[in-house]
């Protein structure tokens, strides 16, 4: 599988990395994902996500205000991984809408922010549209894609499986051409839960997205 390249056009102040890690430690006791790990004797350390901005790329708008967040090994891989991950995401304010894969063509969503919870296998994703940033994801990782972010599966294992989760009352569309002015305005102003999909608390989501 490879990406189809023929597509048409309650804030808390955090002033330093030390403050950021302190807040993350405080919230580690409340997430179902972290509590489940602790109960099995695994590390209960909070997951600090990678984050990066993506600029507009041809017909793919990406998001001019909010970074992509990538949480490594944030989901427990013991027991019924899919069921417990769906329950945790629901508890954390991002209810799942599907369990499947990721399309092998470049596309974005204009009507919803999207959480991808990787519960099986591994894949190479291209983020940001054709020629964009390639990331490798594995079971246990979680990606938070703000509305407008281009994404495409450029190759995956046979057992690759993903949970797609969204803010309440947001439903995804599939966009494969440049956004209209109305779509751009919607992408720029789309609300999001003040709950991080992994921690279930405002942090780290609110600090990373509100500081953008």
LOLO-334313 format. One record per residue: residue number from 1; residue in three letters; x, y, z of N, C-alpha, C, O in turn. Coordinates in Angstrom, 2 decimals, padded with zeros to 5 digits. Example, Ala and Ser with C-alpha at 12.3 -4.5 7.8 and 13.67 -1.06 7.14 Angstrom:
2
num_residu_n.px_n.py_n.pz_ca.px_ca.py_ca.pz_c.px_c.py_c.pz_o.px_o.py_o.pz
1_ala_013.19_-005.69_007.80_012.30_-004.50_007.80_013.20_-003.30_007.80_014.24_-003.32_008.46 .
2_ser_012.85_-002.25_007.08_013.67_-001.06_007.14_012.90_000.03_007.87_013.41_001.14_008.04 .
//
This chain:
212
num_residu_n.px_n.py_n.pz_ca.px_ca.py_ca.pz_c.px_c.py_c.pz_o.px_o.py_o.pz
1_unk_000.85_-001.19_000.00_000.00_000.00_000.00_000.88_001.24_000.00_001.89_001.29_000.70 .
2_unk_000.50_002.21_-000.77_001.22_003.48_-000.76_000.24_004.60_-000.97_-000.88_004.38_-001.44 .
3_unk_000.66_005.82_-000.63_-000.24_006.96_-000.76_-000.49_007.28_-002.22_000.43_007.31_-003.03 .
4_unk_-001.75_007.52_-002.55_-002.15_007.95_-003.88_-001.79_009.42_-004.03_-002.38_010.27_-003.36 .
5_unk_-000.84_009.73_-004.92_-000.38_011.11_-005.09_-001.15_011.85_-006.17_-000.77_012.95_-006.56 .
6_unk_-002.25_011.25_-006.67_-002.99_011.87_-007.76_-004.16_012.70_-007.28_-005.00_013.10_-008.08 .
7_unk_-004.21_012.97_-005.97_-005.33_013.73_-005.42_-005.41_015.11_-006.04_-004.37_015.70_-006.34 .
8_unk_-006.61_015.65_-006.24_-006.76_017.03_-006.69_-006.38_017.99_-005.57_-006.25_017.87_-004.36 .
9_unk_-006.23_019.07_-006.50_-005.96_020.07_-005.53_-006.82_019.89_-004.16_-006.68_020.69_-003.23 .
10_unk_-010.25_026.30_030.49_-009.80_026.36_031.91_-008.27_026.36_031.93_-007.67_025.46_032.51 .
11_unk_-007.66_027.34_031.30_-006.24_027.32_031.02_-005.35_027.48_032.26_-005.60_028.32_033.12 .
12_unk_-004.30_026.63_032.31_-003.32_026.71_033.39_-002.03_027.26_032.80_-001.57_026.77_031.77 .
13_unk_-001.44_028.25_033.43_-000.22_028.86_032.93_000.97_027.92_033.15_001.20_027.47_034.27 .
14_unk_001.71_027.63_032.10_002.90_026.80_032.18_004.04_027.56_031.54_004.03_027.81_030.34 .
15_unk_005.02_027.94_032.33_006.07_028.84_031.86_007.37_028.14_031.52_008.26_028.77_030.96 .
16_unk_007.51_026.86_031.83_008.77_026.18_031.57_008.52_024.69_031.42_007.45_024.20_031.79 .
17_unk_009.51_023.97_030.87_009.39_022.52_030.76_009.24_021.89_032.14_008.53_020.90_032.29 .
18_unk_009.91_022.45_033.16_009.79_021.92_034.51_008.35_022.02_035.00_007.83_021.07_035.58 .
19_unk_007.70_023.17_034.75_006.30_023.33_035.13_005.42_022.33_034.38_004.50_021.73_034.94 .
20_unk_005.73_022.16_033.07_004.94_021.26_032.24_005.01_019.83_032.80_003.98_019.16_032.93 .
21_unk_006.21_019.37_033.13_006.36_018.01_033.66_005.72_017.87_035.04_005.20_016.81_035.38 .
22_unk_005.76_018.95_035.84_005.12_018.91_037.15_003.62_018.71_036.99_003.01_017.90_037.70 .
23_unk_003.01_019.45_036.06_001.57_019.31_035.83_001.25_017.91_035.32_000.26_017.30_035.73 .
24_unk_002.09_017.39_034.43_001.86_016.04_033.91_001.91_015.01_035.03_001.12_014.06_035.03 .
25_unk_002.81_015.17_035.97_002.90_014.24_037.09_001.64_014.30_037.95_001.19_013.28_038.47 .
26_unk_001.08_015.50_038.09_-000.13_015.66_038.91_-001.33_014.96_038.30_-002.20_014.47_039.02 .
27_unk_-001.39_014.91_036.97_-002.56_014.32_036.32_-002.39_012.83_036.08_-003.33_012.16_035.65 .
28_unk_-001.20_012.29_036.36_-000.95_010.88_036.07_-001.86_009.94_036.84_-002.07_008.81_036.41 .
29_unk_-002.41_010.39_037.97_-003.22_009.50_038.81_-004.66_009.41_038.36_-005.42_008.68_038.99 .
30_unk_-005.09_010.12_037.31_-006.51_010.20_037.02_-006.94_009.58_035.71_-008.13_009.36_035.51 .
31_unk_-006.02_009.28_034.80_-006.42_008.73_033.52_-006.63_007.23_033.61_-005.81_006.53_034.21 .
32_unk_-007.72_006.69_033.02_-007.91_005.24_033.01_-006.74_004.52_032.35_-006.38_003.43_032.79 .
33_unk_-006.15_005.11_031.32_-005.03_004.46_030.65_-003.84_004.34_031.59_-003.19_003.30_031.64 .
34_unk_-003.56_005.40_032.35_-002.42_005.39_033.26_-002.72_004.51_034.47_-001.84_003.80_034.95 .
35_unk_-003.96_004.56_034.97_-004.32_003.72_036.11_-004.23_002.24_035.76_-003.80_001.43_036.58 .
36_unk_-004.64_001.88_034.54_-004.58_000.49_034.12_-003.14_000.01_034.08_-002.84_-001.11_034.48 .
37_unk_-002.24_000.85_033.59_-000.83_000.48_033.55_-000.28_000.30_034.96_000.47_-000.65_035.22 .
38_unk_-000.65_001.19_035.86_-000.16_001.10_037.24_-000.65_-000.18_037.92_000.09_-000.80_038.68 .
39_unk_-001.88_-000.56_037.64_-002.44_-001.76_038.25_-001.70_-003.02_037.83_-001.66_-004.00_038.57 .
40_unk_-001.11_-003.00_036.64_-000.34_-004.15_036.16_001.12_-004.06_036.54_001.91_-004.93_036.16 .
41_unk_001.50_-003.03_037.29_002.89_-002.88_037.67_003.74_-002.23_036.60_004.96_-002.22_036.72 .
42_unk_003.11_-001.68_035.55_003.85_-001.00_034.50_004.08_000.45_034.90_003.53_000.92_035.90 .
43_unk_004.89_001.15_034.14_005.18_002.55_034.44_003.92_003.38_034.36_003.14_003.25_033.42 .
44_unk_003.72_004.24_035.36_002.55_005.12_035.37_002.94_006.55_035.03_002.20_007.49_035.31 .
45_unk_004.10_006.71_034.42_004.54_008.06_034.06_003.64_008.64_032.99_003.24_007.92_032.08 .
46_unk_003.30_009.91_033.08_002.47_010.53_032.05_003.23_010.61_030.73_004.45_010.71_030.71 .
47_unk_002.48_010.56_029.65_003.07_010.60_028.32_003.16_012.05_027.86_002.15_012.74_027.76 .
48_unk_004.37_012.51_027.57_004.58_013.85_027.03_004.57_013.73_025.51_005.46_013.09_024.96 .
49_unk_003.61_014.34_024.81_003.51_014.12_023.37_004.54_014.91_022.57_004.93_016.01_022.95 .
50_unk_004.97_014.31_021.46_005.67_015.07_020.44_004.66_016.04_019.83_003.47_015.74_019.81 .
51_unk_005.12_017.18_019.35_004.19_018.11_018.72_004.91_018.92_017.65_006.08_019.27_017.81 .
52_unk_004.20_019.20_016.57_004.79_019.95_015.47_003.68_020.60_014.64_002.57_020.08_014.52 .
53_unk_004.01_021.76_014.07_003.08_022.48_013.20_003.27_022.02_011.76_004.36_021.61_011.36 .
54_unk_002.20_022.10_010.99_002.25_021.82_009.56_001.68_023.02_008.82_000.55_023.44_009.08 .
55_unk_002.44_023.56_007.90_001.96_024.71_007.13_001.13_024.24_005.95_001.16_023.06_005.58 .
56_unk_000.38_025.16_005.35_-000.43_024.84_004.18_000.45_024.24_003.09_001.60_024.65_002.90 .
57_unk_-000.11_023.25_002.38_000.66_022.50_001.38_-000.22_022.25_000.17_-000.96_021.28_000.13 .
58_unk_-000.13_023.15_-000.82_-000.98_022.98_-002.00_-002.44_023.06_-001.63_-002.88_024.03_-001.02 .
59_unk_-003.20_022.04_-002.01_-004.64_022.03_-001.72_-004.95_021.61_-000.27_-006.09_021.72_000.17 .
60_unk_-003.95_021.12_000.46_-004.15_020.69_001.84_-003.92_021.87_002.78_-002.81_022.40_002.83 .
61_unk_-004.95_022.30_003.52_-004.79_023.50_004.35_-003.95_023.28_005.59_-003.30_024.21_006.07 .
62_unk_-003.96_022.03_006.13_-003.41_021.78_007.46_-004.05_022.75_008.45_-005.10_023.32_008.14 .
63_unk_-003.47_022.96_009.61_-004.09_023.85_010.58_-003.11_024.94_010.96_-002.03_024.65_011.47 .
64_unk_-003.46_026.20_010.71_-002.51_027.29_010.94_-002.29_027.64_012.40_-001.39_028.42_012.73 .
65_unk_-003.11_027.07_013.29_-003.07_027.48_014.70_-002.71_026.36_015.67_-002.14_026.62_016.73 .
66_unk_-003.03_025.12_015.32_-002.90_024.02_016.28_-001.90_022.98_015.79_-001.95_022.58_014.63 .
67_unk_-000.99_022.53_016.66_-000.02_021.51_016.25_-000.62_020.11_016.29_-001.59_019.84_017.00 .
68_unk_-000.02_019.23_015.50_-000.28_017.80_015.61_000.38_017.31_016.90_001.50_017.72_017.22 .
69_unk_-000.31_016.44_017.64_000.25_015.84_018.85_000.41_014.34_018.63_-000.50_013.68_018.12 .
70_unk_001.56_013.80_019.01_001.83_012.38_018.84_002.32_011.81_020.16_003.42_012.13_020.62 .
71_unk_001.50_010.96_020.77_001.79_010.34_022.06_002.34_008.93_021.80_001.67_008.10_021.18 .
72_unk_003.54_008.67_022.25_004.15_007.37_022.03_003.83_006.42_023.19_003.98_006.77_024.36 .
73_unk_003.37_005.22_022.83_003.08_004.15_023.79_002.19_004.66_024.93_002.50_004.51_026.11 .
74_unk_001.09_005.25_024.53_000.13_005.81_025.49_-000.99_004.83_025.82_-001.66_004.99_026.84 .
75_unk_-001.21_003.82_024.98_-002.28_002.85_025.21_-001.71_001.57_025.77_-000.64_001.12_025.37 .
76_unk_-002.44_000.98_026.70_-002.05_-000.33_027.22_-002.25_-001.38_026.14_-003.25_-001.35_025.42 .
77_unk_-001.31_-002.31_026.03_-001.40_-003.37_025.03_-001.71_-004.72_025.66_-001.48_-005.76_025.04 .
78_unk_-002.21_-004.72_026.88_-002.61_-005.95_027.57_-004.12_-006.11_027.52_-004.85_-005.12_027.45 .
79_unk_-004.58_-007.35_027.54_-006.01_-007.60_027.55_-006.66_-007.26_026.22_-006.03_-007.35_025.17 .
80_unk_-007.92_-006.88_026.27_-008.67_-006.48_025.08_-008.30_-005.04_024.75_-008.92_-004.10_025.25 .
81_unk_-007.29_-004.87_023.92_-006.71_-003.55_023.67_-007.75_-002.60_023.08_-007.87_-001.46_023.51 .
82_unk_-008.50_-003.07_022.09_-009.46_-002.20_021.41_-010.56_-001.76_022.37_-010.88_-000.57_022.44 .
83_unk_-011.13_-002.70_023.10_-012.25_-002.36_023.99_-011.81_-001.40_025.09_-012.49_-000.40_025.35 .
84_unk_-010.68_-001.68_025.74_-010.29_-000.82_026.85_-009.83_000.55_026.34_-009.98_001.55_027.05 .
85_unk_-009.28_000.61_025.13_-008.88_001.90_024.58_-010.11_002.73_024.19_-010.13_003.94_024.39 .
86_unk_-011.13_002.06_023.64_-012.37_002.77_023.33_-013.00_003.33_024.60_-013.46_004.47_024.62 .
87_unk_-013.02_002.54_025.65_-013.60_003.00_026.91_-012.82_004.17_027.49_-013.41_005.13_027.99 .
88_unk_-011.49_004.10_027.41_-010.68_005.18_027.96_-010.86_006.46_027.17_-010.98_007.54_027.76 .
89_unk_-010.90_006.37_025.84_-011.09_007.57_025.02_-012.46_008.20_025.28_-012.58_009.42_025.33 .
90_unk_-013.47_007.36_025.45_-014.80_007.88_025.78_-014.77_008.60_027.12_-015.31_009.70_027.26 .
91_unk_-014.15_007.98_028.10_-014.03_008.60_029.44_-013.28_009.92_029.36_-013.59_010.85_030.10 .
92_unk_-012.31_010.01_028.46_-011.48_011.21_028.34_-012.07_012.28_027.43_-011.40_013.26_027.12 .
93_unk_-013.33_012.10_027.00_-014.02_013.14_026.27_-013.88_013.09_024.76_-014.25_014.05_024.07 .
94_unk_-013.36_011.98_024.23_-013.18_011.82_022.78_-013.83_010.49_022.37_-013.11_009.51_022.16 .
95_unk_-015.15_010.42_022.26_-015.81_009.15_021.97_-015.47_008.61_020.58_-015.50_009.36_019.60 .
96_unk_-015.14_007.32_020.47_-014.82_006.71_019.18_-016.03_006.64_018.26_-017.17_006.56_018.71 .
97_unk_-015.74_006.69_016.95_-016.79_006.55_015.95_-016.53_005.38_015.00_-017.45_004.95_014.30 .
98_unk_-015.32_004.86_014.98_-015.03_003.72_014.10_-013.76_003.00_014.54_-012.93_003.54_015.28 .
99_unk_-013.63_001.75_014.08_-012.40_000.96_014.23_-012.09_000.37_012.87_-012.86_-000.44_012.35 .
100_unk_-010.98_000.77_012.28_-010.63_000.33_010.92_-009.15_000.64_010.67_-008.31_000.41_011.53 .
101_unk_-008.85_001.17_009.47_-007.50_001.57_009.12_-007.46_003.05_008.79_-008.33_003.81_009.22 .
102_unk_-006.45_003.45_008.04_-006.33_004.83_007.56_-006.27_004.78_006.04_-005.54_003.96_005.48 .
103_unk_-007.03_005.63_005.37_-007.08_005.64_003.91_-005.69_005.81_003.30_-004.84_006.51_003.85 .
104_unk_-005.47_005.17_002.14_-004.18_005.29_001.47_-004.20_006.39_000.40_-003.51_006.30_-000.61 .
105_unk_-005.00_007.41_000.65_-004.98_008.61_-000.20_-004.95_009.84_000.72_-005.47_009.80_001.84 .
106_unk_-004.36_010.90_000.23_-004.28_012.13_001.02_-005.66_012.73_001.20_-006.43_012.83_000.24 .
107_unk_-005.98_013.12_002.40_-007.27_013.72_002.70_-007.15_014.48_004.01_-006.17_014.34_004.74 .
108_unk_-008.16_015.28_004.29_-008.24_015.98_005.57_-009.70_016.10_005.97_-010.60_015.80_005.18 .
109_unk_-009.93_016.53_007.20_-011.29_016.71_007.71_-011.50_018.19_008.02_-010.66_018.82_008.67 .
110_unk_-012.61_018.74_007.57_-012.91_020.15_007.84_-013.93_020.32_008.95_-014.17_021.44_009.40 .
111_unk_-014.54_019.22_009.38_-015.65_019.30_010.33_-015.33_018.70_011.70_-016.18_018.68_012.58 .
112_unk_-014.10_018.21_011.89_-013.79_017.55_013.15_-012.28_017.48_013.38_-011.51_017.29_012.44 .
113_unk_-011.88_017.64_014.63_-010.56_017.24_015.08_-010.60_015.72_015.27_-011.65_015.17_015.60 .
114_unk_-009.47_015.06_015.05_-009.47_013.60_015.03_-008.37_013.02_015.91_-007.21_013.45_015.85 .
115_unk_-008.74_012.05_016.74_-007.78_011.24_017.48_-007.69_009.88_016.80_-008.71_009.24_016.52 .
116_unk_-006.47_009.44_016.53_-006.23_008.11_016.00_-005.51_007.31_017.08_-004.37_007.61_017.43 .
117_unk_-006.18_006.29_017.60_-005.59_005.41_018.60_-005.16_004.13_017.92_-006.01_003.38_017.43 .
118_unk_-003.87_003.86_017.88_-003.34_002.71_017.14_-003.30_001.49_018.06_-002.53_001.44_019.02 .
119_unk_-004.15_000.51_017.76_-004.32_-000.63_018.66_-003.79_-001.93_018.07_-003.88_-002.97_018.72 .
120_unk_-003.24_-001.89_016.88_-002.66_-003.08_016.28_-001.69_-002.74_015.17_-001.91_-001.78_014.43 .
121_unk_-000.62_-003.51_015.06_000.30_-003.37_013.94_001.11_-002.08_013.95_001.34_-001.47_014.99 .
122_unk_001.52_-001.69_012.75_002.30_-000.47_012.58_002.08_000.07_011.18_001.61_-000.65_010.30 .
123_unk_002.40_001.34_010.98_002.20_001.98_009.68_003.10_003.19_009.53_003.59_003.75_010.52 .
124_unk_003.32_003.57_008.29_003.96_004.84_007.96_002.86_005.78_007.46_002.18_005.49_006.47 .
125_unk_002.71_006.88_008.13_001.72_007.87_007.75_002.42_009.10_007.21_003.45_009.52_007.74 .
126_unk_001.87_009.68_006.16_002.33_010.97_005.67_001.36_012.02_006.17_000.17_011.98_005.84 .
127_unk_001.85_012.95_006.95_001.03_014.03_007.52_001.35_015.33_006.82_002.51_015.66_006.59 .
128_unk_000.29_016.08_006.47_000.50_017.38_005.86_000.29_017.43_004.37_000.49_018.48_003.76 .
129_unk_-000.12_016.31_003.75_-000.34_016.30_002.32_000.82_015.72_001.55_001.82_015.32_002.15 .
130_unk_000.72_015.67_000.20_001.78_015.10_-000.62_003.13_015.73_-000.33_003.27_016.95_-000.31 .
131_unk_004.14_014.87_-000.11_005.46_015.36_000.22_005.61_015.84_001.64_006.60_016.50_001.97 .
132_unk_004.64_015.52_002.50_004.63_016.01_003.88_005.54_015.22_004.80_006.47_014.55_004.35 .
133_unk_005.26_015.30_006.08_006.10_014.68_007.12_005.70_013.21_007.29_004.53_012.91_007.52 .
134_unk_006.66_012.30_007.18_006.40_010.88_007.37_006.68_010.50_008.82_007.75_010.79_009.36 .
135_unk_005.72_009.84_009.45_005.90_009.34_010.82_005.55_007.86_010.83_004.64_007.42_010.13 .
136_unk_006.27_007.12_011.61_005.97_005.70_011.81_005.24_005.54_013.14_005.71_006.01_014.17 .
137_unk_004.11_004.87_013.10_003.31_004.67_014.32_003.19_003.18_014.59_003.18_002.36_013.67 .
138_unk_003.09_002.86_015.88_003.00_001.47_016.32_001.81_001.32_017.25_001.29_002.30_017.78 .
139_unk_001.38_000.08_017.44_000.33_-000.19_018.41_000.72_000.41_019.76_001.84_000.21_020.23 .
140_unk_-000.20_001.13_020.36_000.06_001.83_021.62_000.21_003.32_021.46_000.07_004.06_022.43 .
141_unk_000.49_003.79_020.24_000.62_005.23_019.99_-000.75_005.86_019.79_-001.73_005.18_019.47 .
142_unk_-000.81_007.17_019.99_-002.02_007.96_019.75_-001.62_009.23_019.02_-000.65_009.89_019.39 .
143_unk_-002.37_009.58_017.98_-002.14_010.84_017.26_-003.38_011.71_017.37_-004.50_011.23_017.25 .
144_unk_-003.17_012.99_017.62_-004.26_013.97_017.63_-004.03_014.92_016.46_-003.07_015.69_016.45 .
145_unk_-004.92_014.86_015.48_-004.81_015.66_014.27_-005.84_016.78_014.32_-007.04_016.51_014.28 .
146_unk_-005.40_018.03_014.40_-006.38_019.12_014.34_-007.05_019.18_012.98_-006.47_018.75_011.98 .
147_unk_-008.25_019.69_012.94_-008.99_019.80_011.68_-008.11_020.45_010.61_-007.37_021.40_010.89 .
148_unk_-008.21_019.94_009.40_-007.44_020.46_008.28_-006.15_019.72_008.01_-005.52_019.94_006.98 .
149_unk_-005.73_018.84_008.93_-004.46_018.14_008.79_-004.54_017.05_007.73_-005.36_016.14_007.85 .
150_unk_-003.71_017.14_006.71_-003.65_016.08_005.71_-003.04_014.83_006.29_-002.09_014.90_007.07 .
151_unk_-003.57_013.67_005.90_-002.99_012.41_006.34_-003.28_011.30_005.35_-004.29_011.33_004.63 .
152_unk_-002.37_010.32_005.31_-002.43_009.25_004.32_-001.60_008.08_004.83_-000.53_008.27_005.40 .
153_unk_-002.09_006.87_004.63_-001.37_005.65_004.97_-000.47_005.29_003.78_-000.98_004.94_002.72 .
154_unk_000.84_005.37_003.97_001.76_005.04_002.87_002.30_003.62_002.97_003.12_003.22_002.15 .
155_unk_001.86_002.86_003.95_002.27_001.47_004.08_002.04_000.98_005.48_002.40_001.66_006.45 .
156_unk_001.45_-000.21_005.62_001.12_-000.70_006.96_001.19_-002.22_007.00_001.12_-002.89_005.97 .
157_unk_001.33_-002.75_008.21_001.32_-004.19_008.42_-000.10_-004.72_008.26_-001.07_-003.97_008.32 .
158_unk_-000.20_-006.04_008.06_-001.52_-006.64_007.84_-002.43_-006.50_009.06_-003.66_-006.50_008.92 .
159_unk_-001.84_-006.39_010.24_-002.65_-006.31_011.45_-002.85_-004.87_011.94_-003.25_-004.65_013.08 .
160_unk_-002.58_-003.90_011.08_-002.74_-002.50_011.46_-004.20_-002.22_011.76_-005.08_-002.51_010.94 .
161_unk_-004.48_-001.64_012.94_-005.85_-001.36_013.36_-005.88_-000.06_014.15_-005.00_000.20_014.97 .
162_unk_-006.90_000.74_013.88_-006.97_002.10_014.42_-008.36_002.37_014.97_-009.36_001.94_014.40 .
163_unk_-008.41_003.10_016.09_-009.66_003.66_016.60_-009.71_005.12_016.20_-008.76_005.87_016.44 .
164_unk_-010.81_005.54_015.59_-011.01_006.95_015.25_-011.96_007.58_016.25_-013.10_007.13_016.40 .
165_unk_-011.50_008.62_016.95_-012.30_009.27_017.99_-012.35_010.77_017.75_-011.43_011.35_017.18 .
166_unk_-013.45_011.40_018.20_-013.70_012.80_017.87_-014.37_013.51_019.05_-014.92_012.85_019.94 .
167_unk_-014.32_014.82_019.05_-015.07_015.55_020.09_-016.57_015.25_019.97_-017.05_014.97_018.87 .
168_unk_-017.29_015.32_021.06_-018.74_015.13_021.00_-019.38_016.08_019.99_-019.03_017.26_019.92 .
169_unk_-020.33_015.56_019.23_-021.10_016.35_018.26_-020.29_016.79_017.05_-020.76_017.62_016.27 .
170_unk_-019.08_016.26_016.87_-018.34_016.49_015.64_-018.30_015.20_014.84_-018.06_014.12_015.38 .
171_unk_-018.53_015.31_013.54_-018.57_014.16_012.66_-017.69_014.44_011.44_-017.78_015.51_010.84 .
172_unk_-016.85_013.49_011.11_-015.82_013.70_010.09_-016.39_013.70_008.68_-017.36_013.01_008.38 .
173_unk_-015.77_014.49_007.85_-016.00_014.46_006.41_-014.70_014.00_005.76_-013.71_013.78_006.45 .
174_unk_-014.69_013.85_004.44_-013.48_013.49_003.70_-013.28_014.55_002.63_-014.10_014.69_001.72 .
175_unk_-012.19_015.30_002.73_-011.91_016.39_001.80_-010.66_016.06_000.99_-009.62_015.72_001.56 .
176_unk_-010.76_016.16_-000.33_-009.63_015.84_-001.22_-009.37_016.95_-002.22_-008.79_016.72_-003.28 .
177_unk_-009.81_018.15_-001.89_-009.54_019.32_-002.72_-009.42_020.53_-001.82_-009.70_020.45_-000.62 .
178_unk_-009.01_021.64_-002.39_-008.76_022.84_-001.60_-010.05_023.29_-000.89_-011.13_023.20_-001.46 .
179_unk_-009.93_023.77_000.32_-011.13_024.22_001.07_-011.68_025.53_000.53_-010.94_026.37_000.01 .
180_unk_-012.98_025.68_000.66_-013.61_026.96_000.37_-013.33_027.93_001.52_-012.78_027.54_002.55 .
181_unk_-013.70_029.17_001.34_-013.52_030.16_002.41_-014.30_029.75_003.66_-013.82_029.92_004.78 .
182_unk_-015.51_029.21_003.45_-016.32_028.79_004.59_-015.67_027.61_005.33_-015.71_027.55_006.56 .
183_unk_-015.08_026.69_004.58_-014.40_025.56_005.20_-013.18_026.02_005.98_-012.92_025.52_007.08 .
184_unk_-012.43_026.97_005.44_-011.26_027.50_006.16_-011.67_028.15_007.47_-011.01_027.98_008.50 .
185_unk_-012.75_028.90_007.43_-013.23_029.55_008.67_-013.64_028.50_009.69_-013.38_028.65_010.88 .
186_unk_-014.30_027.43_009.22_-014.71_026.37_010.14_-013.50_025.68_010.75_-013.48_025.41_011.95 .
187_unk_-012.49_025.38_009.95_-011.27_024.75_010.45_-010.62_025.63_011.51_-010.16_025.14_012.55 .
188_unk_-010.58_026.93_011.26_-009.90_027.87_012.16_-010.64_028.05_013.49_-010.02_028.42_014.49 .
189_unk_-011.93_027.81_013.52_-012.73_028.13_014.71_-013.39_026.92_015.35_-014.15_027.06_016.31 .
190_unk_-013.12_025.73_014.85_-013.77_024.52_015.37_-013.40_024.31_016.84_-012.22_024.29_017.18 .
191_unk_-014.39_024.16_017.72_-014.08_023.95_019.15_-013.52_022.57_019.40_-013.60_021.69_018.55 .
192_unk_-012.95_022.38_020.59_-012.43_021.08_020.97_-012.61_020.91_022.48_-012.68_021.89_023.22 .
193_unk_-012.67_019.65_022.95_-012.85_019.41_024.39_-011.65_019.94_025.17_-010.53_019.94_024.68 .
194_unk_-011.90_020.40_026.37_-010.80_020.82_027.24_-010.31_019.62_028.05_-010.00_019.74_029.23 .
195_unk_-010.26_018.46_027.39_-009.74_017.24_027.99_-008.75_016.62_027.02_-009.05_016.44_025.84 .
196_unk_-007.58_016.30_027.52_-006.59_015.60_026.73_-007.07_014.17_026.48_-007.57_013.54_027.41 .
197_unk_-006.94_013.63_025.25_-007.47_012.29_024.98_-006.74_011.18_025.72_-007.31_010.10_025.90 .
198_unk_-005.51_011.42_026.15_-004.75_010.39_026.86_-004.85_010.56_028.37_-005.11_009.60_029.09 .
199_unk_-004.65_011.78_028.86_-004.67_012.00_030.32_-006.08_012.14_030.87_-006.31_011.82_032.04 .
200_unk_-007.02_012.60_030.05_-008.36_012.87_030.54_-008.48_014.17_031.31_-009.55_014.50_031.81 .
201_unk_-007.39_014.92_031.40_-007.33_016.19_032.11_-007.06_017.32_031.10_-006.75_017.03_029.94 .
202_unk_-007.18_018.57_031.49_-006.89_019.66_030.54_-005.48_019.60_029.97_-005.27_019.94_028.80 .
203_unk_-004.50_019.18_030.77_-003.11_019.11_030.30_-002.77_017.69_029.83_-003.29_016.71_030.38 .
204_unk_-001.91_017.59_028.83_-001.14_018.66_028.20_-001.84_019.36_027.03_-001.28_020.30_026.46 .
205_unk_-003.04_018.91_026.66_-003.69_019.46_025.48_-003.83_020.98_025.54_-003.48_021.67_024.58 .
206_unk_-004.34_021.50_026.66_-004.64_022.92_026.71_-003.39_023.78_026.61_-003.42_024.84_025.99 .
207_unk_-002.30_023.33_027.21_-001.08_024.14_027.12_-000.52_024.12_025.71_-000.06_025.15_025.22 .
208_unk_-000.56_022.98_025.05_000.02_022.88_023.72_-000.85_023.52_022.65_-000.33_024.11_021.70 .
209_unk_-002.16_023.40_022.78_-003.03_024.00_021.77_-003.32_025.47_022.05_-003.42_026.25_021.11 .
210_unk_-003.46_025.86_023.30_-003.74_027.27_023.57_-002.51_028.15_023.43_-002.63_029.35_023.22 .
211_unk_-001.33_027.56_023.53_-000.11_028.34_023.33_000.22_028.52_021.87_001.03_029.37_021.51 .
212_unk_-000.43_027.70_021.00_-000.12_027.75_019.57_-000.61_029.06_018.95_-000.44_029.28_017.75 .
//
